[in-house]
Each structure stands twice: as structure tokens, then as C-alpha cells.
Amino acid sequence: LFFHPLLMLKIISMSSLRPIWCLWFLLICLSGFVISICFHKWFPVIYHQPYLNRSYQIVKSKQDPHHLLANINSSLTFLHSKKLFISSSRFKKSHWMQKLMHHLQQHNSNQVILITADHLYEDILFNWLAAAHLKAHITTHDVLILSLDDILCQTLLGYDIETVCVRKHEVIDSSAGMHTSLSHVWIIRCMITRLLNYWGYDVLMFDLDAVLLKDPRPLFEQFRQSDIIGSQGKYPFELSREWGGVTLCMGAVMFRSTHQTAIFWENSKLLHSNAQDDQQKIVTASLIVQLLV
């Protein structure tokens, strides 16, 4: 909406306005030009989050997000579901929440690599960590490991590997199994991913069978303007037909802390107790809905 200053000088020089009005007009145009440049620079990292019972909050996703951790009550409000999760007061007092906060306070990046396992997947977990270290130069200090039972938690701590122990009963209400067929593993890691997005972190989430042979982060950085990035899949087939023959594979996916990702979380049924579809179907359907809106 603002003309280039040199162009404005030419227009003013040809006008019959008084010099003082020309000067004021030029200053206004220059100010508008500077404001437009600044706004364009910061717009990608300033967005409205539709959380806190659908009220709006302005967040800078690239600023240090640790100050947001102090207000846990507000952060947990949008997560709470009486039919699925335990009360927000129990969330706040839980040991895993304190451990998560401690991990983030020691974290020097706004990007979090997230993996999840229980003791049945212990061998696969160590294989993933070994490949990440040898092939991608990603150490255990760079990874947020969610341990879903005490056995795996104690094993990792015995090897001096930091982990956040999240037990099912510390997140999901005991009666929720009657209302949803979704895996509690998927529910927990998506809940924490959404929470991390709310706090300003980009989350790079991996399945344990998505073994790293190279550091994927430079590839993701090539798509800075993208909100959700993942590899292509074919399932579910009925939805792939609606999306050009592909779906989003959830084996390796990045959820950036952006406004569009926040809308995706709102559209998805991943955190609702009446969800009866599998994870990939829900995610793909949510993305299609978002594209059509």
C-alpha cells in the first residue's frame, strides 16, 4: 500500500502543494514504508493461537518460550477434556510435567525431537538412538524421550539417559477406554506435541521404525514456510483419492509452532474422546478439511 520513497519525491516535486504539506506527506509515506517492512519481517513468527477456551493470545514462536512455562494453568486449559484426560490440577502436580519443564529449560533450541516408547520396544529404541548418534550426529541430549512405563524409565536412567516418564494413568482418565479406540501412545505424544507447539516449539516426531541414516533437520529447514512436513503415504486409500493420491505418513513428521498448525489441532479429533478412527486417517482428514475451508 506504500509507494517507494523516491517515487513519492518525484510525485511531490510535480505537485502544486505547499512545501510544508509536501514534507508532512513524505514523512507519513516514509513511516508507512518502514512499518510495512517491519511487519513483513515479523509476521511469519507472530500468530494467534486459538487456545484457552477459544480466546486468542499473541505469541512469538521464535522468542525464548520458557517464560510461558510459568503459566501452566493457562497452558493446560485447552488440553482438558473431562471424558479423556485427568483434571488440569493433577496435570500441574504430576511428576512428568515437572520433568518436561526441566528438560525444556536445559534445551537450547526452539526445535524438539520427540520419540515415544515403552519397555516392549526397548531394543528398537536403542537401535534408533544408536543410528541417530552414528549417522545423524544426534545425541540423547538432543532428543525428548517419552517413557510410557516404569521399566523403560528405570532402564534409561540406569544408562544415564534423560527421559520423561509419562504413565497412562497420569494423563488419561481411567474411564476413557470406554470412549475411544485410539492408542494411548498416540494420544499422549500428540497431546505433548500440541502442548510444545503452544509453548513455541517446533516438534519433529519420529516412529521408532523410522531409523535415521542422515540428519533430516537440514532438509526440513528448506521448507521454512511449511507448517506440517512429512513423507508421503497411501493409506487410507479413500482419503488419498481426495488429496492427489497421497496422504501424510506419520512415521517422521514435523509440526511447526504456527497459526495453521494450531488450526489443524483444533480441526483434528486426536484429543477428543469420541475419536474412533486411526491416527493417520484422522490426520489426513483434518488436513483435507483445512485445505477446503
C-alpha positions in Angstrom: 0.0 0.0 0.0 3.0 2.3 0.4 4.9 3.8 -2.6 8.6 3.8 -2.9 10.1 7.0 -1.3 11.9 8.0 -4.5 8.7 7.7 -6.4 7.0 9.9 -3.8 9.6 12.5 -4.1 9.0 12.7 -7.9 5.3 12.9 -7.4 5.7 15.7 -4.8 8.1 17.7 -7.0 5.5 17.8 -9.7 2.6 18.8 -7.4 1.4 22.3 -6.7 1.1 21.6 -2.9 2.8 23.9 -0.3 6.3 22.7 0.8 5.2 22.1 4.4 2.4 19.8 3.3 4.7 18.0 0.9 7.1 17.4 3.7 4.4 16.0 6.0 3.1 13.8 3.2 6.7 12.5 2.6 7.2 11.7 6.3 3.9 9.9 6.5 4.8 7.8 3.5 8.3 7.0 4.8 6.9 6.0 8.2 4.4 3.7 6.5 7.1 2.2 4.4 9.2 1.4 7.4 6.2 -0.1 9.3 5.3 -2.3 6.4 8.9 -3.6 6.2 9.0 -4.4 9.9 5.6 -6.0 9.9 6.6 -8.2 6.9 9.7 -9.3 8.8 7.9 -10.3 11.9 4.6 -11.6 10.5 5.7 -15.2 10.0 6.6 -15.5 13.7 3.6 -13.7 15.2 0.3 -15.5 15.2 -2.9 -16.0 17.1 -3.3 -19.3 19.0 -6.9 -20.5 19.2 -6.5 -21.9 22.7 -7.5 -21.0 26.2 -11.2 -21.9 25.6 -11.0 -20.3 22.1 -9.8 -16.9 23.3 -6.8 -15.5 21.5 -3.3 -15.0 22.6 -0.4 -13.4 20.6 2.7 -15.5 20.7 6.1 -15.1 19.1 7.1 -18.6 18.2 10.8 -17.7 17.7 11.3 -16.0 21.0 12.5 -17.8 24.1 9.4 -19.7 25.1 10.5 -20.6 28.7 8.5 -17.8 30.3 5.3 -19.4 29.1 6.1 -22.4 31.3 5.3 -20.3 34.3 1.6 -20.2 33.4 0.8 -23.9 33.4 -2.8 -23.4 34.3 -3.5 -21.4 31.1 -1.4 -23.8 29.0 -3.4 -26.8 30.2 -6.9 -25.3 29.8 -7.1 -26.1 26.1 -6.0 -29.7 26.6 -8.5 -30.6 29.2 -11.3 -33.0 28.3 -13.4 -34.4 31.0 -14.0 -37.6 29.1 -10.4 -38.2 28.2 -7.8 -36.5 30.4 -7.4 -36.3 34.1 -8.1 -32.9 35.8 -5.8 -29.9 34.9 -4.9 -29.6 38.6 -3.5 -33.2 38.6 -1.7 -32.4 35.4 0.1 -29.5 37.0 1.2 -31.5 40.0 2.3 -34.5 38.0 6.0 -35.5 38.1 6.2 -35.8 34.3 5.1 -32.2 33.8 7.9 -31.0 36.1 10.4 -33.2 34.3 9.2 -31.9 31.0 9.7 -28.3 32.1 13.2 -29.2 33.4 14.1 -30.7 30.1 12.9 -27.7 28.1 14.8 -25.3 30.4 18.0 -27.2 29.6 17.1 -27.2 25.8 18.9 -24.6 23.7 16.7 -24.7 20.7 13.1 -24.0 19.8 13.0 -27.4 17.9 12.3 -30.6 19.8 12.9 -34.1 18.5 10.3 -36.4 20.1 10.2 -40.2 20.3 8.0 -42.4 22.4 8.4 -46.0 23.7 7.6 -48.5 26.4 9.7 -51.5 27.6 8.3 -53.7 24.9 10.1 -51.5 22.3 13.3 -51.1 24.3 15.6 -52.8 21.8 14.1 -50.8 18.9 14.5 -47.6 20.9 18.2 -48.3 21.5 18.6 -49.1 17.8 17.0 -45.8 16.9 19.2 -43.9 19.3 22.4 -45.6 18.1 21.6 -44.9 14.4 20.8 -41.2 15.3 24.1 -40.8 17.1 26.3 -42.6 14.5 24.6 -41.5 11.3 22.9 -38.2 12.1 25.1 -36.9 15.0 22.0 -36.5 17.2 22.7 -37.5 20.8 20.4 -38.4 23.6 20.7 -34.9 24.9 19.1 -33.7 21.7 16.0 -36.0 22.0 13.0 -35.8 24.2 12.3 -39.4 25.0 8.8 -40.2 26.4 8.9 -43.4 28.5 5.4 -44.9 29.0 6.2 -47.3 31.8 8.5 -47.6 34.8 10.5 -50.5 33.4 11.8 -48.5 30.4 12.2 -45.4 32.6 14.5 -47.1 35.1 16.4 -48.8 32.3 17.2 -45.4 30.6 18.0 -43.7 33.9 20.4 -46.6 34.6 22.3 -45.7 31.4 22.2 -42.1 32.5 19.9 -41.2 29.6 17.4 -38.5 30.4 13.8 -39.3 29.8 10.3 -38.0 30.7 8.3 -40.8 32.3 4.7 -40.4 31.3 2.4 -43.2 32.7 -1.0 -43.7 31.1 -2.9 -43.1 34.4 -1.1 -39.7 34.8 -2.7 -38.4 31.6 -5.7 -40.4 30.5 -8.7 -40.8 32.8 -9.3 -44.4 33.7 -12.8 -44.4 32.1 -11.6 -43.0 28.8 -11.0 -46.5 27.4 -14.8 -46.9 27.1 -15.0 -43.9 24.8 -12.1 -44.1 22.4 -10.3 -46.7 20.3 -7.2 -44.6 19.8 -3.9 -45.9 21.1 -2.9 -44.2 24.4 0.6 -43.9 23.0 -0.7 -41.8 20.1 -2.9 -39.7 22.4 -0.1 -38.9 24.8 2.5 -38.0 22.2 0.0 -35.8 20.3 -1.1 -34.1 23.5 2.5 -33.3 24.4 3.3 -32.2 20.8 0.3 -29.8 20.9 1.5 -28.5 24.3 5.0 -27.9 22.9 3.6 -26.1 19.9 1.6 -23.9 22.2 4.8 -23.1 24.1 6.5 -22.1 20.9 8.5 -25.2 20.0 8.6 -26.9 16.6 8.3 -30.6 17.1 10.0 -33.3 14.9 8.2 -36.5 15.8 9.5 -40.0 14.8 8.3 -43.5 15.0 11.0 -45.9 16.2 11.0 -47.8 12.9 11.9 -44.5 11.1 15.6 -45.1 11.6 17.8 -42.1 10.8 20.6 -42.7 8.3 21.2 -39.0 7.9 20.4 -35.8 9.8 17.0 -34.8 8.5 16.9 -31.3 10.0 18.7 -29.5 7.1 16.0 -30.9 4.8 13.2 -29.7 7.0 14.8 -26.3 7.1 14.5 -26.0 3.3 10.7 -25.7 3.9 10.6 -22.9 6.5 7.2 -21.6 5.3 5.6 -25.0 5.7 3.5 -25.8 8.8 3.4 -29.6 8.8 6.0 -31.6 6.9 6.1 -35.4 6.5 6.7 -38.1 4.0 4.1 -39.4 1.5 1.9 -42.4 2.2 -1.1 -44.1 0.5 -3.3 -45.0 3.5 -6.2 -44.5 4.0 -7.0 -45.0 0.3 -10.4 -43.3 0.3 -8.7 -40.1 1.6 -5.7 -40.3 -0.7 -8.0 -40.0 -3.7 -9.2 -36.7 -2.3 -5.6 -35.5 -1.9 -4.0 -36.3 -5.3 -3.2 -40.0 -4.5 -1.2 -39.4 -1.3 -1.6 -39.0 2.4 0.7 -37.8 5.2 2.8 -40.6 6.7 3.2 -40.2 10.4 6.5 -42.1 10.7 8.5 -38.9 10.5 6.6 -35.6 10.7 7.3 -32.0 11.8 4.7 -29.8 13.5 5.8 -26.2 13.4 4.6 -23.8 16.0 2.4 -21.7 13.7 -1.1 -20.5 13.4 -2.0 -23.0 10.7 -0.8 -25.9 12.9 -2.9 -24.6 15.7 -5.9 -24.6 13.4 -5.0 -28.2 12.5 -5.0 -29.3 16.1 -8.4 -27.7 16.5 -9.8 -29.4 13.4 -8.4 -32.8 14.3 -10.2 -35.2 16.7 -6.9 -36.5 18.1 -7.6 -35.2 21.6 -11.3 -35.9 21.7 -12.8 -38.9 23.5 -15.2 -39.7 20.7 -12.5 -40.4 18.1 -12.9 -43.8 16.6 -10.6 -43.7 13.6 -6.9 -44.5 13.5 -4.2 -41.8 13.7 -3.3 -41.5 10.0 -6.9 -41.3 8.9 -7.7 -38.6 11.4 -4.6 -36.5 10.5 -5.2 -36.7 6.7 -8.9 -36.0 7.1 -8.1 -32.9 9.2 -5.6 -31.6 6.6 -8.2 -32.1 3.8 -10.8 -30.2 5.8 -8.3 -27.4 6.4 -7.5 -27.2 2.7 -11.2 -27.0 1.8 -12.0 -24.2 4.3 
